[in-house]
Amino acid sequence: MAKRKREPKALPEAEVDMTPMIDIVFQLIAFFMVISNFEQTQADERVKLPRDALAKPPEVKVEHELVLNIGFYRDMKGEKTDAQPWLFNFVDGDPVLPLSSGTQLKKEAAIFKGKQIDIKDVTVKVRADAEVQTGIVQELIKLCQDAGYEKFAMSAMSGPEE
C-alpha cells in the first residue's frame, strides 16, 4: 500500500503589534516638546536679538542668572508701536523703563539673598533688542553694578548680520 505524502501545515504568519512602539514614540515626542519649552522660558517675543556670525551658545549652563529682556512693544507684524524701550520679565511682571529700574534690580538682588545666593555669583544675562541704543544697555549695566551684580552676559542670535 502506497503512503500518501502529507502536505505540511502552513505556519500562521507572525504579526507584530506596533501599538507599544507607537506609544513610546509619542511619549518621546511629548518629552522633547516639554524640554524644549523649558529652555525658552526666559525668552521674550518683544525682543528681537541682534545677529552676529560669532555668536554661540554658552558651553556651560550658568547656575544662577537674572535675565533682563530689553525690547519694544510690537504689533502683529513686528513693527514697533512705542519708540521707548522697556525692560520686561521681572518677578512682579510689570515692565519698567530701563533707566529707572534701579529699585527693581535691588528687589531682585534681595530675592537672591533671601535664597542664600551670593549676589556676586549671579550672572546678569542681557537680552537687548537689536534696535535698543547701546547707551541704554550701558546705563542698565551700570544700574546692575550699583545693585551689587558683577557678572554679565550678552545674548545674540547666530548667523550673518542683517
Residue, then its C-alpha position, 0 to 999 in steps of 0.5 A: m500500500a502506497k503512503r500518501k505524502r502529507e502536505p505540511k501545515a502552513l505556519p500562521e504568519a507572525e504579526v507584530d503589534m506596533t501599538p507599544m512602539i507607537d506609544i513610546v514614540f509619542q511619549l518621546i515626542a511629548f518629552f522633547m516638546v516639554i524640554s524644549n519649552f523649558e529652555q525658552t522660558q526666559a525668552d521674550e517675543r518683544v525682543k528681537l536679538p541682534r545677529d552676529a556670525l560669532a555668536k554661540p551658545p554658552e558651553v556651560k549652563v550658568e547656575h544662577e542668572l537674572v535675565l533682563n529682556i530689553g525690547f519694544y512693544r510690537d504689533m502683529k507684524g513686528e513693527k514697533t508701536d512705542a519708540q521707548p524701550w522697556l525692560f520686561n520679565f521681572v518677578d512682579g511682571d510689570p515692565v519698567l523703563p530701563l533707566s529707572s529700574g534701579t529699585q527693581l534690580k535691588k528687589e531682585a538682588a534681595i530675592f537672591k539673598g533671601k535664597q542664600i545666593d551670593i549676589k556676586d555669583v549671579t550672572v546678569k544675562v542681557r537680552a537687548d533688542a537689536e534696535v535698543q541704543t547701546g547707551i541704554v544697555q550701558e546705563l542698565i549695566k551700570l544700574c546692575q553694578d550699583a545693585g551689587y551684580e558683577k557678572f554679565a552676559m550678552s545674548a545674540m542670535s547666530g548667523p550673518e548680520e542683517 
